[in-house]
Amino acid sequence: MNSPSEKTPSPGAPVALDIREAAVHGAASKILRRVVPVFAVMMMCNQLNRSNIGYAQEHLEADLGIGAAAYGLGAGLFFITYMLCEVPSNLLMARFGARIWLSRICVSWGVVSACTLFVQGPVSFYALRFLLGAAEAGFVPAVLYYFSTWLPNAYRGRANARYGVGALVAFSVSGPLSGPLLDMDGVLGLHGWQWMFLLEGLLSVGIGVFAFFWLDSRIEDVSWLNEQEKTALTEAIETEKAEAVEVYGEGGASFWSVLRDPKIALFVFIYFATQMSIYANTFWLPSIVGDIPGTNAVTVGLLSSLPWLCAMVAMFALARVGDRTGRRKPLLVGQLFVAGAGTLVAALVSPWWALVWLCVAAMGFKSISPVFWPIVQRSVNPMTIGVAIAVINSVANLGGFVAPFGFGLVKAHTGSTQWALVALGCLSFVAAVACLWVRDPGDADREPAARESRTEGINPISQEAAEAAR
């Protein structure tokens, strides 16, 4: 019993708050189950069509005379048009809506990827990689912007992890999938690598058409959320935006002012180092694994999937920790150090041990996205978040040009990728140190109790409120 001096709280406000929390949790859970898996499949197709040339490298050289340096240049040229078209694509997404624009992007890159079967030599190879970059531009920032307008920050880490796992699935299955397709050499007069590009490209076209009929552009358009969930979710997102506006002001910013912002430049450098690691491994891991004695096309594909499977486990674990605690900056620093150490050791040991340490490195660099992007989204003025995400992603993705091209030059001159791996590991260490200048608002202003209720589930009072609401 309460003593006379104690004040009995009014039950109305807490119950109302619990009902809103329950509605937000229910809506976010539905989005994580219904929408995010579609983005994960699209991301899988995206990475599959972007990186499948890694398994065709030897065949392109044998059939078309595309050597290591030309291959590295072609792999990297993709990111030039990707960068140039990223921001315009994101602006068009805001005009046409997520459903139309994301579906268009997926169909476009599928068509261009399938057309790679018509490559005749280095020039046509370069041209199609340029077109593929333009076709894919805007996909990643559009998805991240979609999350920022559909989910509160406490759920975005898990959304990013579930969406990003599509890339890891692509890296994991691309080897086992590409091996049998490459073995179709001679079927209907086509080379195996032509079948690989054709079938994997058509898969993206089909997924893009499906996404057009499955996705919605706005929360108020959906039929699978009730009105209470729509209202509570919209209010939660608007509240976070209002809090950010109090810190950063109401004014928007131009593309050039975003580029000049030191905070954005720091994010660009950190993500650039991450992309260097991702795409160096994406395009050159099959070649590194191929140095293991006794391997063939099938075993190279299977072994090349191991680092991405390890990264998948790390990604989910770290995303959950980041969402639960709100302290993502220490995780980001640790992941970059793990990436650097794994890459550096891999450069100095035998091929078998190199594969083991590249598994360790992948657990660092490939699980960064669900930790990194929520920090960005919480640190940038919500009035400019769409432009900021596009700028960071597009400029940092130039690491996808530098890494494969640099690795190609190093291998062409030395016959090995060892020194390229050493440089890559050192860059990850520098990026980890640079993170010390990142200010993550979650390190200071997130209440553990509030975060526990949003990320771990609904407390008993909220559960009762949810039942009452239903």
Solvent accessible surface area in square Angstrom, and as a share of the most:
residue,aa,sasa,rsa
1,M,241,1.08
2,N,88,0.45
3,S,51,0.33
4,P,146,0.92
5,S,101,0.65
6,E,96,0.43
7,K,187,0.79
8,T,102,0.59
9,P,101,0.64
10,S,78,0.50
11,P,102,0.64
12,G,46,0.44
13,A,74,0.57
14,P,59,0.37
15,V,62,0.36
16,A,41,0.32
17,L,90,0.45
18,D,16,0.08
19,I,41,0.21
20,R,114,0.41
21,E,49,0.22
22,A,10,0.08
23,A,8,0.06
24,V,11,0.06
25,H,39,0.18
26,G,22,0.22
27,A,0,0.00
28,A,0,0.00
29,S,25,0.16
30,K,58,0.25
31,I,0,0.00
32,L,9,0.05
33,R,155,0.57
34,R,80,0.29
35,V,4,0.02
36,V,0,0.00
37,P,60,0.38
38,V,13,0.08
39,F,0,0.00
40,A,13,0.10
41,V,57,0.33
42,M,0,0.00
43,M,17,0.08
44,M,38,0.17
45,C,0,0.00
46,N,0,0.00
47,Q,5,0.02
48,L,2,0.01
49,N,2,0.01
50,R,4,0.01
51,S,6,0.04
52,N,0,0.00
53,I,2,0.01
54,G,5,0.05
55,Y,32,0.12
56,A,0,0.00
57,Q,20,0.09
58,E,136,0.61
59,H,65,0.29
60,L,1,0.00
61,E,87,0.39
62,A,86,0.67
63,D,64,0.33
64,L,41,0.20
65,G,56,0.54
66,I,1,0.00
67,G,24,0.23
68,A,27,0.21
69,A,41,0.32
70,A,22,0.17
71,Y,1,0.00
72,G,0,0.00
73,L,49,0.24
74,G,0,0.00
75,A,0,0.00
76,G,0,0.00
77,L,24,0.12
78,F,0,0.00
79,F,0,0.00
80,I,48,0.24
81,T,21,0.12
82,Y,1,0.00
83,M,51,0.23
84,L,112,0.56
85,C,44,0.26
86,E,0,0.00
87,V,18,0.10
88,P,68,0.43
89,S,9,0.06
90,N,10,0.05
91,L,103,0.51
92,L,66,0.33
93,M,9,0.04
94,A,74,0.57
95,R,189,0.69
96,F,92,0.38
97,G,16,0.15
98,A,5,0.04
99,R,76,0.28
100,I,73,0.37
101,W,30,0.11
102,L,0,0.00
103,S,5,0.03
104,R,79,0.29
105,I,0,0.00
106,C,0,0.00
107,V,45,0.26
108,S,28,0.18
109,W,0,0.00
110,G,0,0.00
111,V,75,0.43
112,V,25,0.15
113,S,2,0.01
114,A,10,0.08
115,C,46,0.28
116,T,11,0.06
117,L,18,0.09
118,F,129,0.54
119,V,2,0.01
120,Q,142,0.63
121,G,12,0.11
122,P,50,0.32
123,V,121,0.70
124,S,36,0.23
125,F,1,0.00
126,Y,50,0.19
127,A,50,0.39
128,L,27,0.13
129,R,7,0.03
130,F,70,0.29
131,L,102,0.51
132,L,6,0.03
133,G,0,0.00
134,A,38,0.29
135,A,10,0.08
136,E,0,0.00
137,A,0,0.00
138,G,0,0.00
139,F,0,0.00
140,V,15,0.08
141,P,0,0.00
142,A,0,0.00
143,V,0,0.00
144,L,1,0.00
145,Y,66,0.25
146,Y,6,0.02
147,F,1,0.00
148,S,8,0.05
149,T,37,0.22
150,W,4,0.01
151,L,0,0.00
152,P,4,0.03
153,N,3,0.02
154,A,0,0.00
155,Y,3,0.01
156,R,16,0.06
157,G,0,0.00
158,R,28,0.10
159,A,0,0.00
160,N,0,0.00
161,A,1,0.00
162,R,87,0.32
163,Y,8,0.03
164,G,6,0.06
165,V,21,0.12
166,G,3,0.03
167,A,0,0.00
168,L,0,0.00
169,V,46,0.26
170,A,1,0.01
171,F,5,0.02
172,S,10,0.07
173,V,57,0.33
174,S,4,0.03
175,G,1,0.01
176,P,48,0.30
177,L,69,0.34
178,S,0,0.00
179,G,2,0.02
180,P,77,0.48
181,L,18,0.09
182,L,11,0.06
183,D,97,0.50
184,M,55,0.25
185,D,90,0.46
186,G,54,0.52
187,V,67,0.38
188,L,153,0.76
189,G,70,0.67
190,L,45,0.22
191,H,72,0.32
192,G,1,0.01
193,W,3,0.01
194,Q,24,0.11
195,W,28,0.10
196,M,0,0.00
197,F,2,0.01
198,L,41,0.20
199,L,70,0.35
200,E,3,0.01
201,G,0,0.00
202,L,95,0.47
203,L,77,0.39
204,S,0,0.00
205,V,36,0.21
206,G,41,0.39
207,I,34,0.17
208,G,0,0.00
209,V,75,0.43
210,F,99,0.41
211,A,0,0.00
212,F,72,0.30
213,F,158,0.66
214,W,85,0.30
215,L,4,0.02
216,D,33,0.17
217,S,36,0.23
218,R,135,0.49
219,I,13,0.07
220,E,104,0.47
221,D,67,0.35
222,V,3,0.02
223,S,112,0.72
224,W,45,0.16
225,L,7,0.04
226,N,79,0.41
227,E,124,0.56
228,Q,80,0.35
229,E,16,0.07
230,K,28,0.12
231,T,72,0.42
232,A,6,0.05
233,L,0,0.00
234,T,58,0.34
235,E,86,0.39
236,A,26,0.20
237,I,5,0.03
238,E,90,0.40
239,T,72,0.42
240,E,39,0.18
241,K,66,0.28
242,A,54,0.42
243,E,98,0.44
244,A,21,0.16
245,V,31,0.18
246,E,149,0.67
247,V,109,0.63
248,Y,72,0.28
249,G,31,0.30
250,E,136,0.61
251,G,53,0.51
252,G,56,0.54
253,A,50,0.39
254,S,64,0.41
255,F,67,0.28
256,W,162,0.57
257,S,36,0.23
258,V,8,0.04
259,L,59,0.29
260,R,171,0.62
261,D,48,0.25
262,P,108,0.68
263,K,67,0.29
264,I,4,0.02
265,A,53,0.41
266,L,39,0.20
267,F,3,0.01
268,V,21,0.12
269,F,68,0.28
270,I,0,0.00
271,Y,16,0.06
272,F,47,0.19
273,A,1,0.01
274,T,3,0.02
275,Q,9,0.04
276,M,24,0.11
277,S,1,0.01
278,I,13,0.07
279,Y,5,0.02
280,A,2,0.01
281,N,5,0.03
282,T,9,0.05
283,F,0,0.00
284,W,0,0.00
285,L,1,0.01
286,P,14,0.09
287,S,23,0.15
288,I,17,0.09
289,V,2,0.01
290,G,37,0.36
291,D,96,0.50
292,I,2,0.01
293,P,107,0.67
294,G,83,0.80
295,T,36,0.21
296,N,88,0.45
297,A,52,0.40
298,V,67,0.39
299,T,49,0.28
300,V,19,0.11
301,G,1,0.01
302,L,89,0.44
303,L,32,0.16
304,S,1,0.01
305,S,8,0.05
306,L,70,0.35
307,P,2,0.01
308,W,6,0.02
309,L,81,0.40
310,C,45,0.27
311,A,0,0.00
312,M,40,0.18
313,V,107,0.61
314,A,10,0.08
315,M,1,0.00
316,F,88,0.37
317,A,56,0.43
318,L,39,0.19
319,A,1,0.01
320,R,111,0.41
321,V,66,0.38
322,G,1,0.01
323,D,1,0.00
324,R,117,0.43
325,T,64,0.37
326,G,0,0.00
327,R,120,0.44
328,R,0,0.00
329,K,40,0.17
330,P,67,0.42
331,L,35,0.18
332,L,0,0.00
333,V,27,0.15
334,G,32,0.31
335,Q,8,0.04
336,L,1,0.01
337,F,90,0.38
338,V,60,0.34
339,A,0,0.00
340,G,0,0.00
341,A,41,0.32
342,G,0,0.00
343,T,0,0.00
344,L,50,0.25
345,V,47,0.27
346,A,3,0.03
347,A,7,0.05
348,L,116,0.58
349,V,60,0.35
350,S,58,0.37
351,P,49,0.31
352,W,135,0.48
353,W,150,0.53
354,A,4,0.03
355,L,6,0.03
356,V,71,0.41
357,W,83,0.29
358,L,0,0.00
359,C,16,0.10
360,V,50,0.28
361,A,0,0.00
362,A,1,0.00
363,M,71,0.32
364,G,1,0.01
365,F,1,0.01
366,K,19,0.08
367,S,0,0.00
368,I,0,0.00
369,S,25,0.16
370,P,1,0.01
371,V,1,0.00
372,F,1,0.00
373,W,2,0.01
374,P,0,0.00
375,I,0,0.00
376,V,0,0.00
377,Q,15,0.06
378,R,27,0.10
379,S,2,0.01
380,V,8,0.05
381,N,18,0.09
382,P,25,0.16
383,M,113,0.51
384,T,11,0.06
385,I,14,0.07
386,G,14,0.14
387,V,31,0.18
388,A,0,0.00
389,I,0,0.00
390,A,1,0.00
391,V,0,0.00
392,I,0,0.00
393,N,2,0.01
394,S,3,0.02
395,V,43,0.25
396,A,0,0.00
397,N,2,0.01
398,L,44,0.22
399,G,0,0.00
400,G,0,0.00
401,F,43,0.18
402,V,65,0.37
403,A,2,0.01
404,P,0,0.00
405,F,55,0.23
406,G,26,0.25
407,F,8,0.03
408,G,0,0.00
409,L,70,0.35
410,V,41,0.23
411,K,55,0.23
412,A,58,0.45
413,H,152,0.68
414,T,80,0.47
415,G,58,0.56
416,S,49,0.32
417,T,14,0.08
418,Q,71,0.31
419,W,170,0.60
420,A,9,0.07
421,L,7,0.04
422,V,30,0.17
423,A,64,0.50
424,L,4,0.02
425,G,0,0.00
426,C,61,0.36
427,L,38,0.19
428,S,3,0.02
429,F,55,0.23
430,V,81,0.47
431,A,0,0.00
432,A,0,0.00
433,V,70,0.40
434,A,13,0.10
435,C,0,0.00
436,L,111,0.55
437,W,183,0.64
438,V,6,0.03
439,R,166,0.61
440,D,4,0.02
441,P,12,0.08
442,G,3,0.03
443,D,46,0.24
444,A,87,0.68
445,D,86,0.45
446,R,56,0.20
447,E,108,0.48
448,P,113,0.71
449,A,81,0.63
450,A,33,0.26
451,R,2,0.01
452,E,72,0.32
453,S,30,0.20
454,R,45,0.16
455,T,6,0.04
456,E,67,0.30
457,G,20,0.19
458,I,48,0.24
459,N,61,0.31
460,P,106,0.67
461,I,99,0.50
462,S,3,0.02
463,Q,83,0.37
464,E,122,0.55
465,A,5,0.04
466,A,9,0.07
467,E,99,0.44
468,A,79,0.61
469,A,47,0.36
470,R,193,0.70
